[in-house]
Amino acid sequence: MNNISKIRHARGMSQQQLANKLNTTAVSVGRYEREDQRLSLPLLRRFAKIFDVTIGEIAGETRLTPDYLSVPVFDLRAAAGAGALAQENEPAGHLMFREQWLRRMSSDIHRLFVLEISGDSMWETLHDGDHALVDPAQTNARREGLYVIRIDDMLQVKRISMHPVTKLLTVKSDNPAYRTYDNIQPDDIAIMGRVVWIGRSLG
């Protein structure tokens, strides 16, 4: 069962108000809520944008059990050497995490996402095919760690540290074959979030 009615009520929105935002009728909204009419992917995206939630939350897939939360996985190919195009994509899937554990990782668990890693620029810390749980609420590099950064239209995962006096950043690949960049102004890079967990298959 989808969550359209539940989210609509939580937003204090009538069926007619929602219909106005969708350029449709209240009758159609009622059909969507009762699942008398199929929700296409473009329509799910419109609902998600209006309510400012994920498609999974609209479709009723986000909370599968009371104790677990599903986190979207994006195949953005982060950290693939020179990086990868950072296009806005739909999730390639979801991973389940215990909600109590996620709350220890982040102050905003509903914004967490997972990136699938590609390439060897962060070897041995990150392997090709690893999964990295990213917290977009953590974008201040004062705390050294692995961060997802955007450079132009590319995403990369790098180790970032801040000089305690100058406040300049060092952007490093753990693989010594790749160049390290020192004395970077914080405003010169866009930090998309901090990696808070890594998942790996042992083969």
C-alpha positions as CSV (number, residue, x, y, z in Angstrom):
1,M,0.0,0.0,0.0
2,N,1.4,3.4,-0.9
3,N,1.7,6.2,1.6
4,I,0.1,9.1,-0.4
5,S,-2.9,9.5,2.0
6,K,-0.7,9.2,5.1
7,I,1.8,11.8,3.9
8,R,-0.9,14.1,2.6
9,H,-2.7,14.2,6.0
10,A,0.7,14.7,7.7
11,R,1.2,17.8,5.5
12,G,-2.3,19.1,6.4
13,M,-3.3,19.0,2.7
14,S,-6.7,18.2,1.2
15,Q,-7.2,15.9,-1.8
16,Q,-8.2,19.0,-3.8
17,Q,-5.0,20.9,-2.8
18,L,-2.9,18.0,-3.8
19,A,-4.8,17.7,-7.0
20,N,-4.1,21.4,-7.8
21,K,-0.4,20.8,-7.4
22,L,-0.6,17.8,-9.7
23,N,-2.9,19.5,-12.3
24,T,-5.5,16.8,-11.9
25,T,-8.7,16.2,-10.0
26,A,-9.5,15.2,-6.4
27,V,-11.2,12.1,-7.7
28,S,-7.9,11.0,-9.4
29,V,-6.0,11.7,-6.2
30,G,-8.5,9.4,-4.4
31,R,-7.9,6.7,-6.9
32,Y,-4.1,7.0,-6.5
33,E,-4.5,6.8,-2.7
34,R,-6.7,3.7,-2.9
35,E,-4.4,2.2,-5.6
36,D,-7.4,2.0,-8.0
37,Q,-5.1,3.6,-10.5
38,R,-1.5,2.6,-11.1
39,L,1.3,5.0,-10.2
40,S,3.9,5.4,-13.0
41,L,7.5,6.3,-12.2
42,P,7.1,9.9,-13.5
43,L,4.0,10.3,-11.3
44,L,5.9,8.9,-8.3
45,R,8.6,11.5,-8.9
46,R,5.9,14.3,-9.0
47,F,4.4,13.1,-5.7
48,A,7.9,12.8,-4.1
49,K,8.8,16.4,-5.3
50,I,5.6,17.9,-3.9
51,F,5.9,16.2,-0.5
52,D,9.7,16.5,-0.4
53,V,10.2,12.8,0.3
54,T,11.8,9.9,-1.5
55,I,10.0,7.8,-4.1
56,G,10.4,4.9,-1.7
57,E,8.5,6.7,1.0
58,I,5.7,7.4,-1.5
59,A,5.6,3.8,-2.7
60,G,5.6,2.4,0.8
61,E,9.0,0.8,0.6
62,T,11.0,2.9,3.0
63,R,9.9,1.2,6.3
64,L,9.6,-2.5,5.8
65,T,9.7,-3.4,9.5
66,P,9.4,-1.3,12.6
67,D,13.1,-1.6,13.4
68,Y,14.7,-1.2,10.0
69,L,15.0,1.5,7.4
70,S,15.9,1.1,3.8
71,V,18.5,3.5,2.4
72,P,18.7,4.3,-1.4
73,V,21.7,3.0,-3.3
74,F,23.0,5.2,-6.2
75,D,25.3,3.8,-8.8
76,L,27.1,7.1,-9.3
77,R,30.5,5.5,-9.8
78,A,32.1,7.8,-7.2
79,A,35.9,7.8,-6.8
80,A,36.5,6.3,-10.3
81,G,40.0,7.8,-10.6
82,A,39.1,11.2,-12.1
83,G,35.5,10.8,-10.9
84,A,32.2,10.3,-12.6
85,L,29.3,12.3,-13.8
86,A,27.1,13.4,-10.9
87,Q,23.8,13.1,-12.6
88,E,20.5,13.0,-10.7
89,N,19.4,9.4,-10.9
90,E,16.8,7.2,-9.4
91,P,18.1,4.7,-6.8
92,A,19.5,1.5,-8.3
93,G,18.2,-0.3,-5.2
94,H,18.0,-0.1,-1.4
95,L,20.0,-1.5,1.6
96,M,18.4,-2.2,4.9
97,F,19.9,-0.9,8.1
98,R,18.7,-1.0,11.7
99,E,17.2,2.3,12.5
100,Q,18.7,2.5,16.0
101,W,22.2,2.1,14.5
102,L,21.6,4.7,11.8
103,R,20.6,7.2,14.5
104,R,24.1,6.8,16.0
105,M,25.6,7.5,12.6
106,S,23.6,10.6,11.7
107,S,21.3,13.3,13.0
108,D,19.2,13.1,9.9
109,I,18.8,9.5,8.9
110,H,16.2,10.2,6.1
111,R,18.8,12.0,4.0
112,L,21.4,9.1,4.1
113,F,22.3,7.4,0.9
114,V,24.7,4.8,-0.3
115,L,27.2,5.1,-3.2
116,E,28.7,2.2,-5.1
117,I,32.4,2.7,-5.4
118,S,34.3,2.2,-8.7
119,G,38.0,2.5,-9.4
120,D,41.2,2.3,-7.3
121,S,42.0,5.9,-6.3
122,M,41.1,5.1,-2.6
123,W,42.7,1.6,-2.5
124,E,43.2,0.0,0.1
125,T,40.5,1.9,2.1
126,L,37.9,1.5,-0.6
127,H,37.7,-1.3,-3.2
128,D,35.9,-1.4,-6.5
129,G,32.3,-2.5,-5.8
130,D,32.3,-1.4,-2.2
131,H,29.3,0.4,-0.8
132,A,29.7,3.7,1.1
133,L,27.0,5.1,3.4
134,V,27.1,8.8,3.1
135,D,25.7,11.4,5.5
136,P,24.9,14.7,3.6
137,A,24.4,16.4,6.9
138,Q,28.2,16.3,7.6
139,T,29.8,18.7,5.2
140,N,32.3,20.4,7.5
141,A,35.8,19.1,6.9
142,R,37.1,20.1,10.3
143,R,36.8,16.4,11.1
144,E,39.2,14.4,9.1
145,G,37.7,11.6,7.1
146,L,36.4,10.3,3.8
147,Y,34.1,12.7,2.0
148,V,32.1,12.7,-1.2
149,I,33.0,15.9,-3.1
150,R,31.8,17.4,-6.3
151,I,34.2,18.9,-8.8
152,D,32.4,20.5,-11.7
153,D,30.1,17.7,-12.8
154,M,31.9,14.9,-11.2
155,L,31.8,13.1,-7.9
156,Q,34.8,11.7,-6.1
157,V,35.5,10.1,-2.7
158,K,38.6,11.5,-1.1
159,R,40.2,11.8,2.3
160,I,40.0,15.4,3.5
161,S,41.8,17.0,6.4
162,M,41.9,20.6,7.6
163,H,45.0,22.5,8.8
164,P,44.3,23.6,12.4
165,V,45.8,27.1,11.9
166,T,45.3,28.0,8.2
167,K,42.0,26.1,7.9
168,L,43.2,25.1,4.4
169,L,42.3,21.6,3.2
170,T,44.3,18.7,2.0
171,V,42.5,16.4,-0.5
172,K,44.1,13.0,-0.7
173,S,43.7,9.7,-2.5
174,D,44.7,6.8,-0.3
175,N,46.3,5.2,-3.3
176,P,49.8,6.8,-3.5
177,A,49.6,6.6,-7.3
178,Y,47.2,9.5,-7.3
179,R,48.1,13.1,-6.6
180,T,47.5,14.8,-3.3
181,Y,46.3,18.4,-3.3
182,D,47.3,20.7,-0.5
183,N,46.3,24.2,0.6
184,I,42.8,24.1,-0.9
185,Q,40.4,26.8,0.1
186,P,37.3,25.2,1.6
187,D,35.0,27.2,-0.8
188,D,36.9,25.7,-3.8
189,I,35.3,22.3,-3.4
190,A,31.7,21.3,-2.8
191,I,31.4,18.6,0.0
192,M,28.3,16.5,-0.6
193,G,28.6,14.4,2.6
194,R,30.8,12.3,4.8
195,V,31.3,8.5,4.5
196,V,30.2,7.0,7.8
197,W,30.2,3.3,6.9
198,I,31.7,1.0,4.3
199,G,30.3,-2.4,3.1
200,R,32.4,-4.9,1.3
201,S,31.9,-8.4,-0.2
202,L,34.7,-10.8,0.9
203,G,34.3,-12.8,-2.3
